[in-house]
Amino acid sequence: MTMTPIYLYNTLARNKEQFQPLNPPRVGIYSCGPTVYKDIHIGNFRTFVMTDWLRRMLEYNGYDVYLVRNITDVGHLQNDMEESGEDKLEHAARTTGRSAYEIAAYYTEQYMRDSAELSILPPHLSPKATDHIPEMLAMTERLIERGLAYAVNGNVYYDVNRFADYGVLSGNTVEHLRAGGHGRQQMEIAEDKDAPEDFALWKRGDESRQMSWQSPWGLGFPGWHIECSAMATKYLGEQFDIHTGGIDLVFPHHEDEIAQSQGANGHPPVRFWVHGEFLILGNRKMKADAQANEDDSIKMSRSKGNVILVSTLKEEGIDPMAYRYLLLTAHYRSKLNFTDESITAAQHALNNLRADLAALPTTSSQAAWSAEAQQVQQAFHKAINDDLDLPTALVITRETARNNKIAPQERRHLLLDFDRVLGLRLNTVEAKAPRVLSDEVHALVRQRDEARAARNWKLSDQLRDQLQALGFEVRDTSRGTEVL
Ligand SMILES: [Zn+2]
């Protein structure tokens, strides 16, 4: 395993901390997955790509990562839908004439396909919520037994006031919530709650719902948060290393997950909470409702109807890898602007990187790294271990492609080594067939090196022009003239 320390920003500590797995070499990661009642947009994928980079970085360091990303195929009552009494999956089923299960299966398949397009390595496990109702019921019963939850009218609520650590992740303590802080939007809505800040573990259902299950409290369906506590505990244990998600999940979803898991199991479930920032839609005209926001930029979210999909990118002639490249240019904890200009620039930069790589010859094997190559590799390693500083890692990658102090074959090896983390599929870039240089070209190259040694720049430039006229790209390196 690595000797280079790894630092990660831990939302729980509000600080960068050195990462050490609980049971090395194993690292357990739980990542909140998609809700599969409609298309997953590129903003959602920013979080999934972040988790993919985190996993690849840990693997680069020699760790044995086990990644679980759930599929939320039970429509949970979103805040804005709560009063209408219909969740989004059920709503989609009613309006399209397909069953809720068909809709979930359809969007799960699309999500898997788009993940592959974005070169996201498949999680080791993708458990579905609907396959884990018994685990959710068991955890809910346990919380009741421990006096942390109560049943009323076929609903079960978490009694937030009984959990002393509430607010540890988000800062949203009960006092803060009551003072009108980041209030739970469903506060005040459900009349049978003991306190407005309590949240649902189980909801009373009725015959009209396609997704309802029998429970000790009657027919119903799980609340939004319990599935992640139940599945994370089942597959990663009561305590595991890293939990990831988008920044919007810190509250209430992850705060409630801590309350549930710690309440049921007796100890904090997660060592590191890692959250990714939003993608901001800038000047995109495509399906973007720019008038919805005064500063002409819109957070990617479902509620505003401004949805760009991986398939939308492809329709516009943009390689999904260009989107991944764009994501590399901003740190995961910074907002990132998606604009026509930024995605076009990313596409060009990726094309250039591929062209640089294609010009580097392949060799059968790499012997020992040169001192220069080692230095570059260490700089790359240090960057990725520093809270996934991928913008710096990307700059190092681009500079390596053109670093004349490193032999071309060795540069190729470095780029492919770095791409184990970046995941830009650089290994699919074929090297251009080496050109057989004629005696004439060899002679011109030799004459040009002699001219440069003699500091005869005029002649050297003339000879360069002659080589270019023959279709060669001419580079000056420490080893003399190189033609490609
Ligand atoms: Zn979750």
Residues whose N, C-alpha, C, O or C-beta is under 5 A from the ligand:
A	BS01	ZN	C32 C228
